[in-house]
Amino acid sequence: MLILSRKEEESIIINGNIEVKVLEIGEGKVRLGIKAPKDVDIFREEIYKSIQEANIQAAKAKVDIKEMGKLFNKNGKNE
């Protein structure tokens, strides 16, 4: 892990196109601003972990292929 020190209004640049800027330093927390291309997903860690867990649970789910097919067919009949 790279560890850097930054003051308010100072930034770091990642991969040439992502800027992370320290906006405010307060009691017990730091506000960061992030500029990145729209195709770069940015999540708070707790949200990212929640998404990962939901994906793991979805992958474990038992799926009935015939029932799944009915979801894609409006009248529920196989053609």
RAWO-V255184 format. One record per pair of residues at least 6 apart in sequence whose ideal C-beta (glycine too) atoms are under 6 Angstrom apart, sorted by the first residue. I is the first residue (numbers start at 1). GAP is how many residues later the second one is. Records with the same first field share a line. If there is no record, write none. Layout:
BEGIN
I=GAP ; GAP
END
This chain:
BEGIN
6=16
8=14 ; 17
10=12
11=8 ; 10
12=8
13=6
17=20
18=18
19=16
20=12 ; 14
21=12
23=8 ; 10
24=7
34=8
70=6
END
